[in-house]
Amino acid sequence: MMNNGNTLLKLILFSPLYADDLQYRFCDLVSSHTMRRTAITTMLILGMPEHVVRKISGHAADGKAFYRYVNFVQSYLDTEIDKVHSWMASDMN
């Protein structure tokens, strides 16, 4: 359950992965490590400084594992910037 102000919400999903048509809680379908990776990636995409994300995630200052996230996010941002540049170039012609 999620606390949304004074209202408690229960997130229920219907999963196409399971053919039994039962309802599953989101937390039962996604591992905690997947959520951790998602949080780290999202924080970096939103522009949170690397040292802050590293401190939150518990990665070592010189750890190589953290830079997989940084490289992925940089690649994503480069692609998005290229899309904007292409759009601007085509719009000006």
C-alpha positions, -999 to +999 in steps of 0.1 A: +000+000+000+011+035-007+003+065+015-010+093-006-016+121+019-044+108+041-055+082+016-040+047+014-038+033-021-032-003-029-015-009-063-029-040-080-018-051-115-031-077-139-001-094-153+000-108-188+029-130-176+005-151-155-025-168-172-044-174-140-062-140-141-053-133-105-044-098-092-008-092-082+007-064-062+034-045-081+059-053-054+053-090-059+062-088-096+093-067-094+125-074-075+139-049-051+171-049-072+151-039-103+136-010-083+170+000-071+184+001-106+153+021-117+157+046-089+194+051-096+188+056-134+158+079-128+177+101-103+206+105-128+183+112-157+166+139-136+200+155-131+208+146-095+246+149-090+264+116-094+280+118-059+246+123-043+231+093-062+262+072-053+258+081-016+220+072-017+226+039-035+256+030-013+280+025-042+317+030-034+333+063-046+357+044-069+333+015-078+330+006-114+295-008-111+280+027-106+294+040-139+273+015-159+244+036-148+262+068-157+271+056-191+236+043-198+221+077-188+246+097-208+239+076-239+201+081-233+206+119-229+228+121-260+201+103-280+174+127-268+196+158-275+203+145-310+165+141-316+160+178-306+188+189-328+174+170-358+140+184-351+153+220-349+174+215-381+144+202-400+122+230-387+146+257-398+147+245-434 
